[in-house]
Amino acid sequence: MVLPNMVTVLSICVGLSGIRFAFEGRFATAVVMVLFAAFLDGIDGRLARMMKATSRFGAQMDSLADIVNFGVAPALVLYAFLLDRAGSFGWIAALLFAVACGLRLARFNVLDEDAERPPWQGEYFVGVPAPAGAVLVMLPCYLAFIGVYQADRVSALVASGFSVLSAFLMVSRIPVYSGKKLKIRRDLALPLILAVALLVLLFFNYPWHTLSVGVVGYLIFLPFSVLAYAKRSTIEEAKLAEVAVTPSVPSDEPGQEL
């Protein structure tokens, strides 16, 4: 049980180090550290399940690390980079994002323990998940690194508004498809592997461009996820209604009443 918890602690150290680099003015390194912390935080749970080393202590540690890596670290890095130019409004936006991340994680833990929730709803997140929110809120950093805009008060105000929007998306009840139970047809396996390899190569060669396009694509994906959820909900409700109105067929076996 030690190794997954060590990865969790390492992710916290990496996330907090990202804040330090931001305060030192090394913003590109700070963003990379936050993204790496999010990656480590995402694999510790999977590592624990693979090693059959899950524990209540590890679950609590993971939740605390999530707040640091997905809420506090991105908010402070973005504030040091740009939001401070917006004055108090920038600080309020950073605080709202960190608080929204905490609320989002608390709701996720509650829903994860809800035994009455229909199984098909487990294929969707309620609101944008915290890791995606952390990558989402730092879009102003990515765009600045590729020279889309210059950091000034106007861009800081726009980034503050975007941070508030990201916070709202996390605490909203927008259904977001998780892809956990996505099944890939065998004939699409090799093209998918090639596409993933291409994405990794693009990320390592053009990280900020790739992240910017990825964030925009994710925002475009959200309305389609809502429509897919509504369609699936209609189908599931129709199935339940059909079961409810289907009369029971009497048995003709001996010894039973007709």
DRENZAVO-156873 format. One record per atom (N, C-alpha, C): atom name; y, x, z; residue number from 1. Coordinates in steps of 0.001 Angstrom, whole numbers, plus 500000, padded with zeros to 6 digits. Layout:
N
 atome  north   east     up num
    CA      Y      X      Z NUM
...
//
This chain:
258
 atome  north   east     up num
     N 498789 500811 500000   1
    CA 500000 500000 500000   1
     C 501266 500848 500000   1
     N 501126 502164 500123   2
    CA 502297 503025 500259   2
     C 503010 503220 498921   2
     N 502237 503441 497853   3
    CA 502842 503789 496562   3
     C 503803 502722 496035   3
     N 503436 501416 495995   4
    CA 504407 500416 495519   4
     C 505678 500374 496358   4
     N 505547 500524 497673   5
    CA 506739 500519 498524   5
     C 507595 501755 498295   5
     N 506957 502889 497968   6
    CA 507729 504096 497645   6
     C 508535 503877 496364   6
     N 507932 503195 495382   7
    CA 508660 502898 494147   7
     C 509849 501981 494438   7
     N 509649 501005 495338   8
    CA 510739 500102 495713   8
     C 511887 500860 496368   8
     N 511550 501752 497305   9
    CA 512584 502554 497972   9
     C 513284 503464 496967   9
     N 512519 504031 496040  10
    CA 513109 504882 495005  10
     C 514094 504092 494154  10
     N 513757 502833 493836  11
    CA 514662 502015 493028  11
     C 515974 501766 493767  11
     N 515898 501572 495087  12
    CA 517125 501385 495874  12
     C 517980 502646 495831  12
     N 517338 503803 495992  13
    CA 518071 505069 495954  13
     C 518731 505278 494594  13
     N 518024 504941 493518  14
    CA 518575 505105 492172  14
     C 519762 504164 491968  14
     N 519622 502903 492409  15
    CA 520711 501945 492261  15
     C 521951 502365 493028  15
     N 521779 502826 494271  16
    CA 522921 503271 495063  16
     C 523526 504548 494490  16
     N 522696 505401 493914  17
    CA 523227 506610 493257  17
     C 524088 506234 492057  17
     N 523715 505136 491377  18
    CA 524551 504656 490281  18
     C 525949 504288 490760  18
     N 526034 503694 491954  19
    CA 527347 503367 492522  19
     C 528141 504640 492786  19
     N 527465 505657 493303  20
    CA 528142 506935 493562  20
     C 528704 507529 492281  20
     N 527899 507546 491210  21
    CA 528370 508109 489936  21
     C 529560 507315 489397  21
     N 529554 506003 489629  22
    CA 530686 505191 489178  22
     C 531958 505571 489920  22
     N 531854 505798 491217  23
    CA 533028 506199 491993  23
     C 533515 507594 491598  23
     N 532612 508418 491054  24
    CA 532998 509753 490600  24
     C 533518 509745 489166  24
     N 533516 508577 488524  25
    CA 534010 508474 487162  25
     C 532988 508780 486096  25
     N 531730 508949 486452  26
    CA 530658 509225 485479  26
     C 529984 507897 485146  26
     N 530682 507098 484363  27
    CA 530282 505705 484197  27
     C 529026 505544 483346  27
     N 528871 506335 482297  28
    CA 527670 506220 481472  28
     C 526426 506527 482299  28
     N 526502 507571 483112  29
    CA 525373 507911 483982  29
     C 525133 506804 484999  29
     N 526217 506222 485503  30
    CA 526094 505151 486492  30
     C 525360 503949 485897  30
     N 525704 503567 484674  31
    CA 525046 502429 484027  31
     C 523573 502729 483791  31
     N 523279 503964 483347  32
    CA 521883 504354 483131  32
     C 521103 504277 484433  32
     N 521697 504703 485533  33
    CA 521014 504661 486830  33
     C 520726 503227 487257  33
     N 521674 502332 487019  34
    CA 521460 500927 487375  34
     C 520335 500332 486528  34
     N 520328 500635 485239  35
    CA 519269 500138 484368  35
     C 517916 500716 484773  35
     N 517884 501991 485149  36
    CA 516631 502611 485578  36
     C 516160 502004 486892  36
     N 517097 501703 487799  37
    CA 516734 501041 489053  37
     C 516134 499671 488780  37
     N 516695 498942 487816  38
    CA 516144 497634 487456  38
     C 514733 497786 486890  38
     N 514516 498845 486112  39
    CA 513176 499095 485564  39
     C 512178 499384 486687  39
     N 512544 500253 487618  40
    CA 511650 500575 488730  40
     C 511376 499344 489586  40
     N 512409 498553 489791  41
    CA 512243 497347 490614  41
     C 511341 496334 489920  41
     N 511284 496394 488603  42
    CA 510445 495456 487878  42
     C 508981 495838 487852  42
     N 508685 497133 488050  43
    CA 507286 497555 487954  43
     C 506601 497682 489309  43
     N 507370 497672 490416  44
    CA 506709 497878 491712  44
     C 505773 496727 492055  44
     N 506187 495498 491741  45
    CA 505319 494357 492011  45
     C 504065 494379 491154  45
     N 504245 494711 489883  46
    CA 503077 494805 488991  46
     C 502143 495925 489430  46
     N 502728 497027 489900  47
    CA 501914 498135 490389  47
     C 501106 497720 491617  47
     N 501743 496953 492499  48
    CA 501038 496494 493700  48
     C 499888 495567 493342  48
     N 500106 494682 492352  49
    CA 499028 493772 491958  49
     C 497894 494520 491265  49
     N 498235 495524 490461  50
    CA 497197 496305 489795  50
     C 496347 497076 490797  50
     N 496987 497598 491851  51
    CA 496277 498380 492853  51
     C 495709 497516 493978  51
     N 495944 496183 493870  52
    CA 495514 495256 494922  52
     C 496071 495693 496278  52
     N 497366 496029 496249  53
    CA 498035 496528 497452  53
     C 499224 495655 497821  53
     N 499141 494360 497490  54
    CA 500229 493454 497840  54
     C 500236 493196 499341  54
     N 501412 492978 499887  55
    CA 501555 492701 501319  55
     C 502847 491929 501535  55
     N 502958 491259 502665  56
    CA 504177 490527 502994  56
     C 505335 491493 503196  56
     N 505047 492660 503769  57
    CA 506084 493676 503953  57
     C 506639 494118 502606  57
     N 505739 494358 501639  58
    CA 506174 494769 500315  58
     C 506997 493699 499625  58
     N 506617 492428 499823  59
    CA 507374 491327 499215  59
     C 508790 491266 499771  59
     N 508930 491466 501087  60
    CA 510260 491451 501688  60
     C 511090 492645 501219  60
     N 510463 493807 501133  61
    CA 511164 494990 500635  61
     C 511646 494784 499199  61
     N 510789 494167 498402  62
    CA 511144 493938 496999  62
     C 512344 493003 496885  62
     N 512390 491965 497726  63
    CA 513525 491034 497687  63
     C 514826 491735 498076  63
     N 514769 492581 499102  64
    CA 515968 493304 499511  64
     C 516418 494286 498417  64
     N 515449 494936 497779  65
    CA 515795 495857 496694  65
     C 516413 495114 495525  65
     N 515931 493899 495254  66
    CA 516478 493111 494150  66
     C 517962 492831 494349  66
     N 518353 492506 495573  67
    CA 519761 492215 495843  67
     C 520625 493447 495580  67
     N 520119 494614 495984  68
    CA 520876 495854 495772  68
     C 520952 496206 494291  68
     N 519799 496200 493632  69
    CA 519728 496710 492259  69
     C 520264 495736 491221  69
     N 520088 494439 491450  70
    CA 520494 493447 490465  70
     C 521813 492771 490810  70
     N 522259 492903 492046  71
    CA 523492 492241 492456  71
     C 524602 493208 492824  71
     N 524381 494009 493866  72
    CA 525429 494878 494391  72
     C 525754 496017 493421  72
     N 524724 496730 492962  73
    CA 524969 497902 492108  73
     C 525688 497552 490799  73
     N 525206 496565 490006  74
    CA 525950 496249 488774  74
     C 527376 495792 489036  74
     N 527559 494996 490102  75
    CA 528901 494487 490395  75
     C 529866 495624 490737  75
     N 529428 496574 491566  76
    CA 530316 497659 491966  76
     C 530559 498645 490832  76
     N 529531 498913 490028  77
    CA 529719 499805 488875  77
     C 530721 499198 487898  77
     N 530563 497919 487614  78
    CA 531498 497264 486695  78
     C 532892 497193 487290  78
     N 532992 496991 488601  79
    CA 534314 496948 489238  79
     C 535003 498305 489145  79
     N 534267 499370 489439  80
    CA 534865 500702 489375  80
     C 535248 501071 487947  80
     N 534483 500569 486978  81
    CA 534743 500910 485582  81
     C 535916 500131 484996  81
     N 535987 498824 485301  82
    CA 536957 497986 484591  82
     C 537611 496915 485453  82
     N 536833 496220 486283  83
    CA 537347 495035 486957  83
     C 538491 495335 487913  83
     N 538580 496568 488417  84
    CA 539667 496881 489349  84
     C 541032 496763 488692  84
     N 541071 496846 487356  85
    CA 542345 496696 486646  85
     C 542834 495246 486663  85
     N 541955 494317 486999  86
    CA 542346 492904 487089  86
     C 542822 492523 488485  86
     N 542897 493494 489391  87
    CA 543375 493217 490739  87
     C 542389 492401 491549  87
     N 542926 491486 492335  88
    CA 542091 490683 493233  88
     C 541100 489818 492456  88
     N 541493 489346 491278  89
    CA 540587 488503 490498  89
     C 539340 489285 490092  89
     N 539501 490567 489769  90
    CA 538355 491383 489427  90
     C 537411 491566 490599  90
     N 537985 491756 491794  91
    CA 537137 491909 492989  91
     C 536422 490605 493311  91
     N 537111 489495 493143  92
    CA 536480 488190 493389  92
     C 535314 487980 492424  92
     N 535514 488361 491157  93
    CA 534444 488214 490166  93
     C 533233 489061 490541  93
     N 533475 490299 491000  94
    CA 532374 491168 491412  94
     C 531642 490586 492612  94
     N 532387 490067 493577  95
    CA 531762 489462 494759  95
     C 530944 488230 494383  95
     N 531500 487395 493501  96
    CA 530781 486188 493085  96
     C 529462 486545 492419  96
     N 529462 487588 491616  97
    CA 528215 487976 490953  97
     C 527182 488440 491970  97
     N 527596 489261 492935  98
    CA 526648 489748 493949  98
     C 526095 488599 494781  98
     N 526971 487668 495171  99
    CA 526522 486513 495965  99
     C 525593 485626 495142  99
     N 525933 485414 493871 100
    CA 525093 484587 493003 100
     C 523706 485201 492843 100
     N 523638 486518 492786 101
    CA 522338 487181 492680 101
     C 521504 486909 493923 101
     N 522131 486987 495116 102
    CA 521402 486677 496342 102
     C 520897 485246 496370 102
     N 521736 484308 495942 103
    CA 521324 482908 495894 103
     C 520198 482704 494894 103
     N 520296 483360 493749 104
    CA 519262 483237 492714 104
     C 517908 483735 493218 104
     N 517906 484862 493909 105
    CA 516655 485422 494423 105
     C 516071 484548 495519 105
     N 516935 483978 496370 106
    CA 516439 483088 497425 106
     C 515787 481854 496817 106
     N 516402 481277 495797 107
    CA 515818 480105 495140 107
     C 514505 480455 494455 107
     N 514432 481639 493862 108
    CA 513185 482059 493217 108
     C 512045 482150 494231 108
     N 512336 482698 495408 109
    CA 511298 482805 496434 109
     C 510831 481432 496900 109
     N 511763 480488 497004 110
    CA 511397 479135 497442 110
     C 510538 478447 496380 110
     N 510957 478524 495118 111
    CA 510198 477888 494041 111
     C 508823 478530 493868 111
     N 508736 479824 494138 112
    CA 507459 480519 493978 112
     C 506423 480025 494977 112
     N 506897 479464 496106 113
    CA 505990 478957 497138 113
     C 505797 477447 497054 113
     N 506386 476815 496043 114
    CA 506290 475360 495894 114
     C 504964 474990 495240 114
     N 504041 474464 496037 115
    CA 502715 474120 495519 115
     C 502730 472831 494704 115
     N 503771 472005 494845 116
    CA 503847 470732 494138 116
     C 504501 470853 492764 116
     N 504958 472021 492413 117
    CA 505613 472203 491125 117
     C 504564 472174 490017 117
     N 504785 471393 488954 118
    CA 503823 471353 487844 118
     C 503582 472745 487271 118
     N 502326 473066 486938 119
    CA 502018 474429 486443 119
     C 502814 474827 485203 119
     N 503064 473868 484295 120
    CA 503759 474232 483064 120
     C 505193 474675 483322 120
     N 505801 474192 484415 121
    CA 507161 474610 484733 121
     C 507231 476070 485178 121
     N 506075 476630 485566 122
    CA 506041 478033 485923 122
     C 506284 478957 484748 122
     N 506240 478406 483524 123
    CA 506530 479202 482338 123
     C 508034 479389 482122 123
     N 508847 478754 482947 124
    CA 510297 478827 482805 124
     C 510929 479280 484118 124
     N 511946 480114 484006 125
    CA 512782 480431 485146 125
     C 513817 479323 485323 125
     N 514236 479104 486556 126
    CA 515336 478182 486831 126
     C 516606 479022 486928 126
     N 517400 479010 485872 127
    CA 518544 479894 485794 127
     C 518150 481246 485229 127
     N 519146 482011 484824 128
    CA 518888 483353 484292 128
     C 518334 484227 485415 128
     N 517204 484904 485199 129
    CA 516634 485751 486261 129
     C 517568 486897 486613 129
     N 517427 487395 487843 130
    CA 518331 488433 488336 130
     C 518304 489707 487489 130
     N 517139 490219 487053 131
    CA 517167 491429 486209 131
     C 517961 491227 484921 131
     N 517758 490075 484270 132
    CA 518507 489787 483050 132
     C 519995 489643 483354 132
     N 520318 489055 484498 133
    CA 521726 488933 484884 133
     C 522391 490277 485073 133
     N 521652 491244 485634 134
    CA 522208 492579 485843 134
     C 522493 493267 484512 134
     N 521569 493142 483568 135
    CA 521792 493724 482238 135
     C 522912 492980 481518 135
     N 522986 491681 481744 136
    CA 523968 490833 481069 136
     C 525390 491163 481507 136
     N 525604 491300 482822 137
    CA 526959 491425 483344 137
     C 527607 492746 482942 137
     N 526811 493747 482590 138
    CA 527380 495049 482218 138
     C 527677 495167 480727 138
     N 527668 494048 480015 139
    CA 528030 494059 478597 139
     C 529393 494696 478341 139
     N 530426 494446 479177 140
    CA 531708 495131 478936 140
     C 531589 496651 478935 140
     N 530679 497192 479739 141
    CA 530472 498644 479743 141
     C 529897 499112 478416 141
     N 528870 498426 477935 142
    CA 528248 498813 476673 142
     C 529274 498798 475539 142
     N 530062 497727 475483 143
    CA 531035 497587 474389 143
     C 532111 498666 474470 143
     N 532506 499025 475691 144
    CA 533520 500075 475840 144
     C 532972 501432 475424 144
     N 531694 501685 475717 145
    CA 531091 502976 475379 145
     C 531013 503193 473867 145
     N 530912 502098 473107 146
    CA 530849 502247 471645 146
     C 532225 502052 471001 146
     N 533264 501946 471829 147
    CA 534628 501917 471322 147
     C 535109 500583 470796 147
     N 534518 499473 471270 148
    CA 534946 498163 470782 148
     C 536334 497812 471303 148
     N 536671 498238 472510 149
    CA 537979 497899 473096 149
     C 538405 499034 474017 149
     N 539663 499005 474419 150
    CA 540212 499951 475375 150
     C 540340 499271 476735 150
     N 540016 499998 477773 151
    CA 540074 499439 479125 151
     C 541528 499247 479543 151
     N 541959 497998 479690 152
    CA 543285 497673 480190 152
     C 543196 496381 480999 152
     N 544338 495854 481410 153
    CA 544330 494671 482268 153
     C 543784 493445 481537 153
     N 544119 493292 480262 154
    CA 543644 492132 479509 154
     C 542126 492152 479399 154
     N 541574 493302 479010 155
    CA 540119 493403 478900 155
     C 539450 493247 480261 155
     N 540142 493681 481326 156
    CA 539588 493511 482670 156
     C 539522 492035 483062 156
     N 540555 491277 482683 157
    CA 540546 489847 482976 157
     C 539434 489132 482197 157
     N 539249 489530 480933 158
    CA 538178 488944 480128 158
     C 536821 489297 480726 158
     N 536643 490549 481131 159
    CA 535385 490972 481744 159
     C 535142 490249 483069 159
     N 536206 489981 483809 160
    CA 536059 489238 485067 160
     C 535558 487824 484794 160
     N 536135 487198 483762 161
    CA 535655 485869 483393 161
     C 534199 485894 482963 161
     N 533799 486940 482233 162
    CA 532411 487062 481803 162
     C 531490 487282 483004 162
     N 531957 488004 484007 163
    CA 531165 488205 485227 163
     C 530946 486889 485962 163
     N 531985 486076 486017 164
    CA 531849 484756 486643 164
     C 530861 483898 485855 164
     N 530938 483962 484524 165
    CA 529987 483224 483680 165
     C 528556 483693 483938 165
     N 528352 484997 484059 166
    CA 527020 485534 484344 166
     C 526520 485045 485693 166
     N 527418 484996 486683 167
    CA 527037 484491 488003 167
     C 526638 483014 487913 167
     N 527395 482243 487150 168
    CA 527071 480820 486995 168
     C 525715 480637 486320 168
     N 525418 481452 485307 169
    CA 524140 481322 484608 169
     C 522965 481612 485544 169
     N 523158 482511 486502 170
    CA 522071 482820 487429 170
     C 521815 481691 488419 170
     N 522868 481053 488910 171
    CA 522676 480005 489915 171
     C 522528 478626 489288 171
     N 522675 478523 487966 172
    CA 522522 477234 487300 172
     C 521053 476831 487268 172
     N 520792 475624 486813 173
    CA 519423 475142 486672 173
     C 518982 475144 485205 173
     N 519587 476026 484424 174
    CA 519203 476167 483020 174
     C 517777 476709 482943 174
     N 516877 476019 482257 175
    CA 515507 476548 482120 175
     C 515471 477694 481116 175
     N 514953 478810 481546 176
    CA 514886 480004 480707 176
     C 513417 480386 480539 176
     N 512953 480402 479302 177
    CA 511542 480708 479043 177
     C 511221 482123 479506 177
     N 510150 482272 480274 178
    CA 509809 483566 480859 178
     C 508925 484413 479957 178
     N 508106 483767 479121 179
    CA 507194 484509 478262 179
     C 505985 485064 478977 179
     N 505778 484656 480241 180
    CA 504649 485196 481005 180
     C 503303 484779 480416 180
     N 503246 483575 479870 181
    CA 501979 483076 479343 181
     C 501979 483021 477812 181
     N 502855 483815 477210 182
    CA 502928 483838 475755 182
     C 501672 484508 475184 182
     N 501042 483842 474220 183
    CA 499842 484373 473591 183
     C 500187 484809 472162 183
     N 499777 486022 471825 184
    CA 500062 486590 470510 184
     C 498811 486487 469638 184
     N 498982 485929 468451 185
    CA 497850 485862 467530 185
     C 497428 487269 467122 185
     N 496121 487423 466839 186
    CA 495589 488742 466523 186
     C 496229 489326 465268 186
     N 496544 488484 464290 187
    CA 497124 489004 463060 187
     C 498571 489461 463241 187
     N 499178 489075 464379 188
    CA 500556 489488 464647 188
     C 500631 490651 465630 188
     N 499499 491126 466121 189
    CA 499499 492168 467141 189
     C 500108 493469 466620 189
     N 499637 493930 465458 190
    CA 500146 495196 464920 190
     C 501624 495126 464537 190
     N 502077 494063 463857 191
    CA 503527 493970 463598 191
     C 504356 493946 464880 191
     N 503816 493301 465931 192
    CA 504548 493261 467196 192
     C 504649 494656 467813 192
     N 503558 495404 467769 193
    CA 503580 496771 468294 193
     C 504600 497617 467535 193
     N 504628 497451 466208 194
    CA 505596 498189 465392 194
     C 507026 497795 465744 194
     N 507245 496494 465986 195
    CA 508584 496022 466348 195
     C 509019 496584 467697 195
     N 508095 496637 468652 196
    CA 508420 497198 469965 196
     C 508739 498688 469842 196
     N 507951 499398 469033 197
    CA 508221 500826 468819 197
     C 509602 501036 468201 197
     N 509953 500186 467244 198
    CA 511279 500274 466624 198
     C 512377 500020 467638 198
     N 512161 499026 468504 199
    CA 513159 498710 469526 199
     C 513351 499872 470492 199
     N 512255 500506 470896 200
    CA 512346 501654 471808 200
     C 513087 502808 471147 200
     N 512778 503068 469875 201
    CA 513461 504143 469159 201
     C 514953 503859 469023 201
     N 515297 502620 468727 202
    CA 516713 502257 468640 202
     C 517407 502421 469987 202
     N 516705 502057 471046 203
    CA 517306 502157 472379 203
     C 517604 503610 472738 203
     N 516675 504512 472449 204
    CA 516885 505911 472814 204
     C 517903 506601 471911 204
     N 518053 506135 470688 205
    CA 519005 506759 469770 205
     C 520373 506078 469787 205
     N 520378 504755 469965 206
    CA 521635 503993 470018 206
     C 521579 503048 471222 206
     N 521606 503582 472445 207
    CA 521387 502736 473627 207
     C 522420 501636 473793 207
     N 523703 501967 473649 208
    CA 524746 500971 473918 208
     C 524806 499925 472817 208
     N 524588 500311 471583 209
    CA 524530 499333 470506 209
     C 523345 498382 470704 209
     N 522186 498968 471056 210
    CA 520989 498155 471231 210
     C 521151 497179 472394 210
     N 521722 497645 473499 211
    CA 521926 496765 474650 211
     C 522935 495662 474332 211
     N 523984 496008 473592 212
    CA 524987 494997 473241 212
     C 524377 493900 472380 212
     N 523621 494302 471360 213
    CA 522970 493316 470490 213
     C 521944 492511 471274 213
     N 521227 493177 472181 214
    CA 520233 492478 472992 214
     C 520854 491416 473892 214
     N 521994 491741 474497 215
    CA 522666 490770 475370 215
     C 523163 489573 474564 215
     N 523773 489845 473413 216
    CA 524246 488743 472562 216
     C 523069 487879 472112 216
     N 521962 488523 471726 217
    CA 520779 487769 471331 217
     C 520220 486933 472460 217
     N 520273 487463 473676 218
    CA 519786 486714 474835 218
     C 520640 485472 475078 218
     N 521955 485613 474948 219
    CA 522840 484463 475134 219
     C 522582 483400 474061 219
     N 522296 483837 472837 220
    CA 521979 482881 471772 220
     C 520640 482207 472045 220
     N 519719 482924 472674 221
    CA 518384 482397 472966 221
     C 518414 481272 474008 221
     N 519380 481292 474917 222
    CA 519395 480332 476034 222
     C 519419 478862 475585 222
     N 520271 478454 474628 223
    CA 520231 477042 474194 223
     C 518884 476635 473612 223
     N 518226 477525 472882 224
    CA 516908 477218 472328 224
     C 515875 477055 473445 224
     N 516024 477826 474507 225
    CA 515126 477682 475654 225
     C 515307 476320 476314 225
     N 516550 475872 476426 226
    CA 516817 474545 477007 226
     C 516192 473448 476155 226
     N 516333 473547 474841 227
    CA 515751 472545 473938 227
     C 514221 472550 474034 227
     N 513616 473742 474096 228
    CA 512159 473837 474204 228
     C 511671 473225 475514 228
     N 512420 473442 476582 229
    CA 512043 472861 477875 229
     C 512116 471339 477831 229
     N 513189 470818 477228 230
    CA 513334 469364 477132 230
     C 512206 468748 476323 230
     N 511828 469406 475226 231
    CA 510720 468909 474409 231
     C 509411 468951 475170 231
     N 509162 470042 475874 232
    CA 507921 470160 476649 232
     C 507898 469133 477783 232
     N 509036 468900 478417 233
    CA 509107 467917 479496 233
     C 508783 466517 478987 233
     N 509281 466177 477788 234
    CA 508985 464865 477199 234
     C 507495 464713 476931 234
     N 506876 465773 476420 235
    CA 505436 465730 476125 235
     C 504628 465563 477402 235
     N 504977 466310 478433 236
    CA 504231 466236 479697 236
     C 504406 464875 480357 236
     N 505615 464311 480300 237
    CA 505833 462981 480866 237
     C 505047 461923 480108 237
     N 504948 462078 478781 238
    CA 504158 461140 477984 238
     C 502684 461224 478353 238
     N 502182 462421 478614 239
    CA 500791 462582 479029 239
     C 500532 461899 480372 239
     N 501448 462071 481305 240
    CA 501285 461438 482612 240
     C 501336 459920 482497 240
     N 502235 459407 481643 241
    CA 502327 457959 481453 241
     C 501062 457419 480808 241
     N 500484 458164 479881 242
    CA 499263 457728 479220 242
     C 498099 457680 480197 242
     N 498037 458671 481082 243
    CA 496976 458670 482092 243
     C 497161 457521 483067 243
     N 498412 457201 483395 244
    CA 498676 456148 484375 244
     C 498317 454766 483845 244
     N 498494 454536 482541 245
    CA 498240 453197 481989 245
     C 496823 453052 481443 245
     N 496050 454132 481371 246
    CA 494687 454040 480849 246
     C 493793 453343 481868 246
     N 493195 452165 481507 247
    CA 492347 451450 482467 247
     C 491039 452183 482688 247
     N 490529 452066 483887 248
    CA 489240 452683 484196 248
     C 488116 451880 483553 248
     N 487143 452551 482963 249
    CA 486027 451893 482277 249
     C 484934 451593 483299 249
     N 484532 450322 483449 250
    CA 483484 449998 484423 250
     C 482154 450598 484006 250
     N 481373 450941 484972 251
    CA 480079 451569 484709 251
     C 478985 450517 484649 251
     N 478015 450707 483728 252
    CA 476874 449785 483591 252
     C 475623 450314 484288 252
     N 475782 451417 485051 253
    CA 474613 451943 485709 253
     C 474138 451018 486814 253
     N 472814 450953 487059 254
    CA 472302 450094 488123 254
     C 472827 450500 489475 254
     N 473005 449522 490299 255
    CA 473425 449766 491667 255
     C 474917 449856 491826 255
     N 475696 449692 490729 256
    CA 477151 449729 490836 256
     C 477718 448389 490376 256
     N 478784 448023 491049 257
    CA 479430 446749 490729 257
     C 480177 446845 489424 257
     N 480146 445754 488673 258
    CA 480871 445674 487424 258
     C 482208 444994 487679 258
//
